Every structure is written in structure tokens, then in C-alpha cells.
Amino acid sequence: MKTGLLVCDHINENFRHIAPDYPSMFRRILPGSDLIPFMVIEGAFPENAEVCDAYIVTGSRFSVYDEVEWVLRLKSFVREIYVSGKKYVGVCFGHQMLGEALGGKVAKSAKGWCVGVHQFSMLKEESWMAPFQPQVNLLMSCQDQVVVLPENSIHLASSPDCEIGMFRVGEHMLGIQAHPEFTPEYDRALMESRVERIGKEKVEKGIQSLQKQTEGALVARWITEFFSKTES
């Protein structure tokens, strides 16, 4: 299966010793996948949705409601993927893009930044969630969140600070607000570099939370299963 990785940001040079780039982070958690990177942040898009069998959209420092050329183009391309029936998984910004592109709404969370390890409760068990786990700890780094789901959506996961943590649209598109591809080291580096924006107290709490075990590897397995299933 050819999976197009639509890369929506660059890793800061100061962090590349712990997180070289988005393709390497996703190849680490999806070692059996044939990932084909497209630097959409630089305007490099697939010719059409038929180019790949499935797509992953990465995180980004941008917001999905930014009036930026590549963001607007990506929004249109996500709609094309939806119509094509190709599988799609959006992570963080990609999760928000799925919501915004298909008629939902994304906004800055009233609770501010969501960083560190957060526990999500699964609201529904799907066949691709194998093995299923009712609660998962995942790394977070976001300020925007999906606040209104698009039509034909199934709400799949929630946490106290992120109500819409995971959702599915139809049978082939999945949004995950958390970052299964992150490592605790990278999440910590991001927090420490954004203390003024996030707030000292929240950063300290986020760093303390990194002591908890996370289920990024499990969610990566779910992504693989989601891509391989013909129906959810």
C-alpha cells in the first residue's frame, strides 16, 4: 500500500537531533508502511488523490483556518480524498484539517494549550482497534481543537481537556488529535521552547506528566489496522 505522507511543517533545526523530520518520525512508528512524503507546506502535492492508496496528514504550527495558499489547497485536496474513498488519517493539524475541510469547525481551545501526556477514554470500539484498550495515554501539543464535528462523523475518543480527541468520517477517514509519532523527549523540547506562549505552570505540569507510560505504539498499530480494513 502506497501511503502519501502530506508533510505540513518542518522540524526546528534545534530539535533535529531528537526528531530529524516528520517522515522519519512516522516511519519509526509505521515501519512496514511504504510512506511517500509530499512537502505540501512547500506546495508539493500529489497530482490527484489516485496517486496513493492512503494518506496521512501531519501536524503543523499553522492553523487550518489560516488564509495561506498551501493550507487552502490542502483543504481542497482533503475533500478530494473524501470523494475518492481513499483512506485518510490526520494527526493533530491533520485531524483538525479533516474536521474543517468537511464542514466542521476548529478554534482555539477555551482551556488553552494542551501539552504533555493526556488520557483519552475510547467512546466506541471499532474492529481496527486491535487490541482494544478502553483508555490510552498519548502525547499532546496543540492549541487549536475540533469543536464541531462534520456530518457523517463518529466521535471515538475524549479527554477532560480535549473533548473531540478522535473521530471518524464515513468508513475511510480518521482524525487523531494526539501525536503517536512524538517521543517524550521531543514533546518536552517543544514545551520548553514555548513557555511564554503556553504558560510556565502548564509547561511544568506537562513535563511532569511525561513520566507516565504512553500508548503511541498501540495507536500506530490501530492506524495500520485502519488502513488495512475494508470497513470499520
SVG drawing of the C-alpha trace seen along z (x, -y; Angstrom):
<svg xmlns="http://www.w3.org/2000/svg" viewBox="-24 -35 45 42">
<polyline fill="none" stroke="black" stroke-width="0.4" points="0.0,0.0 1.4,-3.4 0.8,-5.9 1.2,-9.6 2.6,-11.5 1.4,-15.1 4.1,-17.0 2.7,-20.2 5.7,-21.6 9.4,-21.5 11.2,-20.4 13.1,-23.2 16.8,-22.8 17.4,-22.9 15.4,-19.7 16.6,-17.6 19.0,-15.6 15.9,-14.1 13.4,-14.4 15.1,-14.7 11.9,-15.2 8.3,-14.1 8.9,-11.3 11.4,-9.7 9.0,-10.0 6.2,-8.3 8.5,-5.6 9.6,-4.8 6.0,-4.1 4.9,-2.6 7.9,-0.5 6.1,1.7 4.5,-1.2 5.5,-2.4 5.5,-6.1 5.9,-8.6 6.5,-12.2 4.9,-15.2 6.1,-18.5 2.7,-20.2 4.0,-23.1 6.2,-23.9 3.4,-23.4 4.4,-19.9 1.1,-18.0 0.2,-14.7 -1.2,-15.2 -4.5,-13.8 -6.0,-11.5 -5.4,-8.4 -1.6,-8.7 -1.6,-6.9 -3.7,-4.2 -3.9,-6.1 -2.9,-9.4 -1.5,-10.7 -1.6,-14.4 0.9,-15.6 0.9,-18.2 1.8,-21.9 2.5,-25.2 -0.1,-26.7 -3.9,-26.7 -6.3,-25.1 -8.2,-28.4 -5.2,-30.3 -5.6,-32.1 -2.4,-30.6 -2.2,-29.2 -1.0,-25.7 -3.5,-25.4 -6.4,-26.3 -5.1,-23.9 -4.8,-21.1 -8.3,-21.7 -9.5,-21.2 -7.3,-18.1 -8.8,-16.5 -12.2,-16.9 -10.9,-15.2 -9.6,-12.3 -13.1,-12.1 -14.8,-11.8 -12.2,-9.3 -12.8,-6.9 -9.1,-6.6 -8.1,-6.0 -7.0,-9.1 -5.5,-9.6 -5.0,-13.1 -2.7,-13.7 -3.2,-17.0 -3.3,-19.6 -4.3,-16.8 -7.1,-15.8 -8.3,-19.4 -8.0,-19.7 -10.3,-16.7 -12.9,-18.5 -12.6,-21.9 -12.4,-20.7 -15.6,-18.6 -17.8,-21.2 -16.9,-21.1 -15.3,-23.9 -11.8,-24.3 -11.0,-27.0 -8.5,-27.8 -9.5,-25.8 -11.0,-27.7 -8.7,-25.7 -5.6,-26.9 -2.7,-24.8 -2.9,-21.0 0.6,-19.6 2.3,-16.6 0.6,-13.2 -3.3,-13.1 -5.5,-10.2 -8.2,-9.5 -11.3,-7.4 -12.4,-5.4 -16.1,-6.0 -16.6,-3.3 -14.8,-0.1 -14.0,0.4 -12.8,3.5 -9.4,1.9 -8.7,1.0 -6.9,4.3 -6.0,4.9 -8.7,2.7 -7.8,0.6 -10.6,-1.5 -8.2,-4.2 -5.0,-5.4 -2.3,-7.9 -1.0,-10.0 1.4,-12.9 -0.3,-16.2 0.9,-19.6 -1.9,-21.8 -3.8,-25.0 -6.5,-24.5 -9.1,-21.8 -12.1,-20.5 -15.1,-22.0 -17.8,-21.0 -17.8,-17.6 -18.6,-17.4 -21.6,-15.5 -21.4,-11.7 -18.9,-11.6 -18.5,-9.1 -16.9,-10.5 -14.4,-8.0 -12.3,-9.4 -12.4,-12.2 -10.3,-13.6 -11.1,-16.3 -9.0,-18.9 -9.8,-17.7 -13.4,-16.7 -13.0,-15.6 -9.8,-13.6 -10.5,-11.2 -13.3,-10.8 -14.1,-9.0 -15.9,-10.4 -17.6,-7.7 -15.7,-4.5 -12.4,-5.7 -11.3,-8.9 -9.9,-9.2 -8.7,-12.1 -6.4,-11.8 -5.7,-15.0 -2.7,-13.5 0.7,-12.7 1.5,-9.0 4.6,-9.8 6.2,-12.1 8.7,-10.9 8.6,-12.3 12.0,-14.0 10.5,-15.9 7.3,-16.8 9.4,-18.2 11.6,-20.2 8.6,-21.8 7.1,-22.7 10.4,-24.2 10.7,-26.3 7.2,-27.7 7.0,-28.6 6.0,-32.2 3.2,-31.1 1.9,-28.1 2.5,-29.4 5.0,-28.3 2.6,-26.3 1.1,-24.4 4.6,-23.5 5.8,-22.3 2.7,-20.1 3.2,-18.9 6.8,-17.9 5.8,-16.1 3.2,-14.1 6.0,-12.7 6.8,-10.2 3.6,-8.3 3.5,-5.4 2.1,-6.2 0.3,-4.1 1.6,-5.8 2.8,-2.4 -0.7,-0.9 -2.4,-3.8 0.2,-3.4 -0.9,0.2 -4.5,-1.0 -3.6,-3.2 -2.1,-0.3 -5.2,1.8 -7.5,-1.1 -5.7,-1.3 -5.9,2.4 -9.6,2.8 -12.1,2.5 -14.7,1.4 -14.7,0.1"/>
</svg>
